[in-house]
Structures are given as C-alpha cells and as structure tokens.
Amino acid sequence: DKKAIPSKTIAKLSFGFSGADLENLVNIAALNAVKNNRQKVIQSDFEYAFDRVKMGIGRKSLTQEVNELKKVAYHEAGHALICLLTPSNKDLHKVTILPVGGAMGYTASIPKDEIHLSKK
C-alpha cells in the first residue's frame, strides 16, 4: 500500500473521467496524503480519491441495523459474483457495504484492457 500507484491503473480506474475529474482526483489524493502526514501520494490516497469522485463523500453518520447491512451485503455480493462468474472485459475492483453518496454500498469494476473510443 505504500508503493506508488501505476499510471496504467489510474487510467483504467478513471475511464470516462473528464480533465476536470482527473484534476479533482489528484487534488483529493494529495489532500488525503497531507491529512495523513505524508509528503508523497500513495495508492491508498488514490483509492480514497476515486471513491470520493465516483460516489461522493462517505456517510458515517448513517446508522444501519444488522438486517439492513445483511441485505446490502447480499445485494453487493450478487453484483460481485456476476462480475466474477460471467465473461466480461472487467475485473472486480472493490466491494463495500459502507454508505457513500446516494448508495448504501457499491461494487466497482475496472476494464481489463485498454478501451479505445472512436467516432464513425
């Protein structure tokens, strides 16, 4: 976790980001490093920043009952299983049942290969 995040990983995770999104991503990662008394941005800073840019701020104040957490866990596990068990051009990246943005949890995947878009 203390190693620098490879630029190819940043490119895969940020597929579809605008220039402003990328700038925001780097700024949030840098602020997180400073908040944690580090002079270098590491992989966990970018992971934090990706979650913030994609999903918004985590909602720690939201309390969930055990039954709700179980339902969210089953739901997200279903997404994860589909990602793992079906042929796809995406790898499972992260699964959480912690509420972020407007979601109670989420499952994230990243493209396995480079994606090239073209206008025809």
N, C-alpha and C positions, 0 to 999 in steps of 0.2 A: 504494500500500500504506500510505502514511502518513495516508490520509484515514480518517475515522470510518466505521464500518460502518453502513449504513442499518438502521433498526429493522425494516423490512419484510423485509430479508434475514435478520436474526436470527429473525424469526417463521417464515419459510419453512424455515430450517435446523433450527429447534428443534421442528418439528411433532411432536406426541406427547410432548414433554417435560412432566414434572410441574413444579410450582412449585419443588420441591427441586432438580430437574435444572437449571432456569434459574438458581437461586441459585448452584449449583455452577459452572455455565458462566461466570457473571460473575466469581465469585471466582477461578477458574483463569485467566481472561483478565487480570484485574487483577494477579495474582501474576506472570504472564508479562511484563507491562509493566514491573513493578518489577524483575524479574530482568534485563531488558534496559535498565535505567537510564532508563526513560521515565516521565513523570508522567501521561501520557494513554494510555488503552487504544485501540489501533488495530485495523484489520481483521485483520491477521495474528495478533494476540493472540486474537481470537475464533475464527479458523480453528484455531489450536492447541488452544483450549479445546473446540471442537466435536469434534475428533478424540479428545481425552482422554475426554470424557464418553461419546461414542458407542462408541469402540473400546478405550479403555483406554490405558495407557502404552505408548509405542513400545519395542520390544525391540532396542536397539542391540547387545547382546552376542551376539545370534543371528547366526552366520555362515552364509552360504548360498553354495553353489557356483554357478558360472555356469549350469550346466544347470538347477538349481532356480530360479534367478532368471528364466531364459528361460521355464520352464513357468508360473511365476506371472505373468509379463508377458503371455504368450499368453492365459492364463485371464482376467486382468483386462481385457485388450484386447477379449476376446469380450463381457464384460459391457458395456463402454463402447460397442462397436458396436451391440449390441442396443438400448441406451438411445438412441443417436443415430439409428438407422435404422428403428425401429418407432414407430408412433403412440402417444404416451403423454402423460400430463399432467405429466411430469417432465423437467427439464433435467439434463444431465450436469454435475456439480459438481467432482468430484475423483477421480483415479485414482492409486493408489500401489502399488508392489511392495515397499514397506518393511513389515516385520512390525510389527503393532500388535495389542495384546490377544491374542486367540487366533487371529488370522488372519495369513496370510503376506503379504497385501495386501488392498486393498479398492477398490471402486468406489462412489462416493456420488452420489446424485441428489437434487434438490430439486424440490418441486412448482412448476409454472409459475404456477398460480393459487392463490388462497385456497381452503382446504378448510373447509367448514362441516359439522360433525357434528351430528346431531340424533337424539333418541330418538323412536321411533314406537311 
